[in-house]
Amino acid sequence: MGIFDAALPTSVAAMTAAAAFAAVYRSARWADWRRLSAPGAFSAWCCAIILLPLVWRFSVPLPGGPALHMVGLPIFVLMFGRRLAMTGAALSVFAYTLAFDGLWLNFGLNLLLLAVLPAYCGDALMRATERFLPRHMFVYLLGNGFFGAMAMLAILNTLSLGVYYTMTFSRPLGPDIVAYALLLSWGESFLTGLLLTMFTVYRPEWVLTFDDKVYLSGK
């Protein structure tokens, strides 16, 4: 979840912006842009960048708290990998802040919460799945698309809530708000698993993290 409506302290905004810009710059510089030359991959990447701000716009504001919304990053990271997803998500954060009058003071922190941290978290979970679980297509789809996405969303939503209440000095975090965030994570993980399965079966050229030689060869 992003923090678009509650101003942060200037010192925090400056530090988070410096860290976020450094991470996004490094990601964009070392990303393998040639992989987007696969049929339809660049168009899918651009569509994801456009859709993310719309997904974030459909939010539910909580009394005295942040607005809960779907993150949309798990499927982005699973399709395009850490660096391409981080770069694309950073463009989405910029587009959202520009189009919907978000606070530019919070731009750096929102980059961290909605681009940098999801990309690294998703990449770490994918690597753990590949290392510790059998290399099978259903393990890839369920392990990453559902259970991995659910763990990623639970971590990110809980962290975002903690950052919100710490940085904006709001009232203490209530258990009901955490429950709502985890319930939203559960629902989005189902959607992520469904989309990943559909894209892997019908548009495998869009799923750059899926390797036929690893998950299908000899099975």
N, C-alpha and C positions, 0 to 999 in steps of 0.2 A: 504494500500500500504506500502511496505517495503522500507527502504532506504539502498540499497546495494552498491551504487556506489559513494557516497559522504561522506567523512570522517567527523566524528563528533568531537567536542572538547573532550579531554581526560576526563575532569571532568564530562561532561554530560554522556559520555559512561560508566564511573564507577558508577555513581548514578543510571542510568537506568538499568544497569546489576544487581546491588544489588537488586533493587526492583523487577525486572523480575524473577531472580532466586528464591527469597523468595516466590513469588506468585506461580511459577510453582512447586516448591518443596512442598508447602502446598497442592496444587491441586493434585499432584501425590500421596501424602501420604494419603489423605482423600478420594480419588476417590473410588467408589464402583466397583472394578474390577470384582466382581462376575457377574455383569450384562453382561459382555462380553462373558459369558459362554452360552448365548442363541445361537441357531443354526445360524451360519453364522455371528454373530455379531462381533466376534474378527477379522474375515477375512475382513469384511467391514471396520472396524476401521483401520486395517493395510493398506488396499487399499486407504483409504482417506489420510493417512499419505504419501503414495507414490505419489499420484496424485497431492497433493497440490503444491509441488515444480515445477511440470511440468506446472500446471496452472499459477503459478507466472512467469514462464519463458516466456510464451507467452505475451509479454508486448509491449507497444508502447511508445518509448522514446519521450519526448516533448523537443523542443528546449529550452535550458537553464533551464530545469525543470526536474522533476522526470519521471519515466517510469510508465505509467498507466497500470494496469492489474486487472483481476478479483481477488477478495479476496478469495472466496471459503469457508469462515468460517461459513456463516449462516447455510448452510445445515449440516455442521459438528456439530455445536452446537445443532441444532434441532434434529439430529439423536442420539447423544451420551450424551447430557447434558454438563453443564459447565466444570466440572472437567476433565472428560475423553477427551473432545474436546480440552481443554487448554493443557493438557499433550501431546496429539497427535500432535497438531499444533506446539508445541515447538520442537518436534522431526522433524517436517517438516522444520522449520526454520533452524535447525542445518544441515539437509540434503542439503537444498538449498545453504546455505553458504559454505558448504564443496564442493559440486559438481560443483557449478558455480562460484567459486572464489569470493564470497562475502566478504565484509570487516568484519573481526572478531571484530574490534573496535565497530561496530554498532550492534553487536549481541544482546546485552541487549535491545536496543531500538526496534529492530525488533521483539524481543519476546513480548514486550509490545504492539506493533502495530498490530502484526499478530497472537498473541495467547492470551495474558492476557486480553486486552481490548475487543476484539471481544467476548470472552467467557462471560465476565461479562455483556457486553451490550446485547448480545443475551439472556442470562438468565433473565436479568431484563425485557426485552420486553415480554418474554414468561410468566413471572409471572404477568405482567400487563394485558396481554390478558386473562389469566385464572381468574384473580380477577375481572376485570371490564366488561368483555364480556360474553355472554352466553356460557355455556360449551357444544358446539356442534362441530361435526367433521368438518363441513365446516368453522366454525370460527377458529378452530385450523389450518386448511390448509391454508386458505386465510389470517387470521389475523397474523399468524406466518410466513407461507411460502412465502407470497407475501408482504403484507404491513409491517410486522415486519422486514422482510429481507431488504426491501427498506429503512426503517428508519435506520436500523443498518448500512447498507452500506453507506448511505449518511453521517451519523455521522462519521464513521470511515475514509472514503475517505477525507472528509473535514478536519478532525483533522490531518490526515497524511500529507496533503498538507501544512497545517499551521505549523506543526512540521518541515517539510522539509525546508521551506523557512525561518523559524526562526533559525534552527540549522546550516544550511549551508550558511547562509548569501547570498542567491541568490537574484535575482532581485525580485521586488514586485509581489505578487500573482495576476495574471491576471484573469478577469472574464471568459475568454474563457476556461482556464484550469479548473476552478471550474465547468463550464458547462459540459465539457467533463467528469469529474469525476462523476457528478450527472447523466449524461446520461448512463455511464457505470453501475452505481448503479441500474438504472431503468431496464436495460437489464438483469443484473445478478439476480435481484429479480424475474423476470419471470422464469428464469431457476431454481432458488431455489424452487419456488412454484411448478413447474412441477415435479422436482425430489422428493420433499417431498410427493406429492400426489402419485406418482408411488410407492415409497418405503412403504408408509403407507398402500396402498391397497394390493400390491403384496408381500412385505417383511416387515410386521409389526414388526417382531422380531428384525429388524435392527434399528427401530425408538424407542429408549429407552425413549423418552420424551412423547410418546403417550400412554395414559392409556385407555384401553377399558372400564373400569368401570366408568371413568369420562365422556368420550365423546360419548359412544355408549349405555351404560346401560339405558334402559327405554326410548330410543329415538324412 
